[in-house]
Amino acid sequence: MATDDRSEGGSVIYHHQADPSGWTPPTEDAVLATAVEQHLAERVGEAISVFHEFVSDRVHIDVHLVPPGGERDFWVLFTTGMSGLPMTLPEAFAAQGHPAHAELVLLLPQGWFGETGLHDLRLGSEPHVYWPIGFTKLLARLPHDYKTWLSYGHSIPNGDPAAPLDDSTRCVGAVIVPPLGLLDAPEDWVVHAPDGRTVQLLSPLFVYADELDFKVRHGFDAFADLLDQHQVLPLLQPGRPSVVGGA
């Protein structure tokens, strides 16, 4: 990954090239996967279904689905398998003890799946339903495919230039944020495995083109201030107004 490029806001812009080594047998880490499952089961609820991955490269990514329940009126989807390998952290962050393992937590509205049965949902069969799950899986692979890392404040466009993630949405990428609205206590954003390792929980906030441009130009802190002003959380809200007013 290259770190010689910076945005107007001073953020480092990484330009990635895929690892040319080809297909690699997937690595799984049952200790970390189990720790993540238990952490979220205790704080959120039990998963009722899992989208198992049948063909994997480098890591085996499964997506667990926790239905709405109690006062929580949205779906919680989370990955396991992303933490099967450590991310490639910059030396300064590694020296500070930043978690090298991560998993993603995706929040979808209560009616997102509509009449689509979970067991009938297959890759590509319902793109207007599947796109946030598909992009989340892409994000889970990104650190391992490109020898890089993900953490809070990182933005990932859908291509260059960024294109809508599906014909049904104006979202063109995601900004990584804490799982606010689900786990509001910062201590719950980190999973502690019994062997002493930690896994950071990250959430994709799907953003519009003008929001992505604002974040890149002005930096994450300025963008986070707009999110706070408009009370925007990582829960996907189809049709929400842009926080910069241009979408």
Secondary structure, DSSP 8 states (H G I E B T S, - for coil): -EEEEE-TTS-EEEE----TT-----B--HHHHHHHHHHHHHHT---SEEE--SS-SSB--EEEEE--BTTB-EEEEEEESGGGS-----HHHHHTT--SEEEEEEEEETTTTTT--GGG--TTTSHHHHHHHHHHHHHHHHHHHTT----TT-EEESTTTT--SSTT----EEEEE--TTT--SGGGGEEE-TTS-EEEEEEEEEE-HHHHHHHHHH-HHHHHHHHHHTT--SS--TT---TTS--
